[in-house]
Amino acid sequence: MYYERLDVWKRSFQLSLSVYRSFYLLKDFSLKDQMCRCSVSIP
């Protein structure tokens, strides 16, 4: 079974995309960087 087919992986990937979209225009680079790096480690 491929991990991309798992429901938990699909949800975590969507969460990661959501974080990137939410913090895209944020001016505080350190917070944005930390949130984006942390969201990538989820899936």
KEKE-3310 file (N, C-alpha, C; in steps of 0.2 Angstrom, whole numbers, plus 5000, padded with zeros to 4 digits):
npx = (5004:5003:5008:5002:4989:4983:4971:4975:4987:4983:4975:4984:4993:4984:4982:4995:4996:4986:4992:5003:4996:4989:4999:5006:5007:5011:5020:5029:5043:5050:5041:5032:5042:5045:5032:5029:5040:5037:5025:5028:5034:5024:5016)
npy = (4994:5011:5026:5038:5035:5033:5039:5047:5053:5060:5070:5076:5082:5091:5099:5104:5112:5121:5128:5134:5142:5151:5158:5164:5178:5184:5196:5194:5186:5176:5169:5164:5156:5147:5141:5136:5127:5118:5113:5106:5095:5087:5078)
npz = (5000:4996:5003:4999:4997:5009:5020:5031:5027:5016:5022:5030:5021:5015:5026:5027:5015:5017:5028:5021:5012:5021:5027:5018:5014:5025:5035:5045:5045:5052:5060:5049:5042:5052:5054:5041:5039:5049:5045:5034:5038:5043:5033)
capx = (5000:5007:5006:4998:4982:4981:4967:4978:4992:4979:4973:4990:4995:4980:4984:5001:4995:4983:4997:5007:4992:4988:5005:5010:5008:5013:5026:5034:5047:5052:5035:5031:5047:5044:5026:5030:5044:5034:5019:5031:5036:5018:5015)
capy = (5000:5017:5030:5043:5032:5034:5045:5052:5056:5065:5076:5080:5085:5097:5104:5108:5117:5126:5132:5138:5147:5155:5162:5167:5185:5186:5200:5191:5180:5171:5165:5161:5151:5141:5137:5132:5121:5113:5110:5101:5089:5083:5072)
capz = (5000:4995:5009:4997:4997:5016:5022:5036:5023:5012:5027:5033:5015:5014:5031:5025:5009:5020:5031:5016:5009:5026:5029:5012:5014:5032:5035:5050:5041:5057:5061:5043:5041:5057:5052:5035:5040:5053:5041:5029:5042:5045:5029)
cpx = (5004:5004:5002:4991:4979:4977:4971:4984:4988:4977:4979:4993:4991:4981:4990:5000:4991:4987:5001:5003:4990:4993:5009:5011:5010:5020:5032:5037:5048:5046:5033:5035:5046:5037:5026:5034:5041:5028:5022:5032:5030:5017:5022)
cpy = (5006:5022:5036:5041:5033:5040:5050:5056:5062:5071:5080:5084:5092:5102:5108:5113:5122:5131:5137:5144:5153:5160:5165:5174:5188:5190:5197:5185:5175:5166:5161:5155:5145:5137:5133:5126:5116:5109:5105:5095:5084:5077:5069)
cpz = (5000:5000:5006:4997:5004:5017:5026:5032:5019:5016:5029:5027:5014:5020:5029:5020:5012:5024:5027:5014:5014:5028:5024:5012:5021:5032:5040:5048:5046:5058:5055:5041:5046:5055:5046:5035:5044:5049:5036:5032:5044:5040:5028)
residu = (MET:TYR:TYR:GLU:ARG:LEU:ASP:VAL:TRP:LYS:ARG:SER:PHE:GLN:LEU:SER:LEU:SER:VAL:TYR:ARG:SER:PHE:TYR:LEU:LEU:LYS:ASP:PHE:SER:LEU:LYS:ASP:GLN:MET:CYS:ARG:CYS:SER:VAL:SER:ILE:PRO)
# end
